[in-house]
Amino acid sequence: MKEQLPKQVYTSEYRAQAVLLVTRDGLSIAAAARRLSVSLKTLANWVKRAKDGGLPASDAGAVAGRRIAGGRGSRELAAAARNR
């Protein structure tokens, strides 16, 4: 039997900042997904939900432009934003 990897869990802040790379900073979904090592489909779902207004309330402030320090992957997000 094939061993399964644990499901990846991302904080709402991480998701919101990843969406900002696409919506505000102009990266393509594919480029942002590669830089963050996130599945293309996963990031596409986050962007679609954000555009449809489906992000949880805790994400709304981050999508509006607030940068959130700390959390999983904040260094990767900062590096991706610098390298755009």
N, C-alpha and C positions, 0 to 999 in steps of 0.2 A: 504494500500500500504506500502511495506517495505521501510524504510528509508535507503538510501545509504550513505556509508561512503565516505568522500572526498578521491580522488586519492592521493596516497602517491607520493611525489616529492623528488628526490634525486639529489644532486649536482653532476656534472661530477667528481669532486675530490673525493667525497664519493664513487661513483661507481668504480673509478680507484683504490682506496685504498682497497676496498672490493675484487676486482679482485686480488690484490697483495697478500692478505691472502691465496688465493688458489694457484696462479701460482708461487709465490716466497717463501712463508712461508710453503707451503705444507699441509695446512688444506684441508680437503675434502670440497666439495661444501656444503654438508649437515651440517657439523660442523660449517663452517663459517656462513651459513645462520641462524642457531640457535643462535649463539653468537651475531649476529648483528640484530636479529629479522627482517630478510628480508625473503621474500618468496623464497623457494628453486628454483622454476622455474625462478624467477626474477634474482637471482644471477647466475644461470646456463646460462641464456641468456647473461648476462654481460660478463661472462667468455668466452663464445663461440664467442661473437663479438670481444673481445680483441684478442683472438687467430686468428681470421680471419682478423685482422687488421681493424675492423670496428668501433673502438672507435673514437670519435671526436678528433680533433687535441689537444684540451685542456686537454684530458686525456693522451695523449702520454707521456708527461713528467712524470706524476705520475706513469704510468705503467713501465717506464724505471727505476724507483727507487727513485724518488723524493718524500719525505714526505711533505704533505701539511697540515699545521696547520689550525685549525678553521673549520667552516662549520658544516653542520648537521651531527651529529654522530661521530665526530672526537674522542671523549672520548671512545665511544664504539669500534671503530676500534683500538685504542691504547691498550685498555684492551684485546681485542681479540688477538692481536699480542703478548702481554705479556703472555697470558695464553695458548699459543699453545704447 
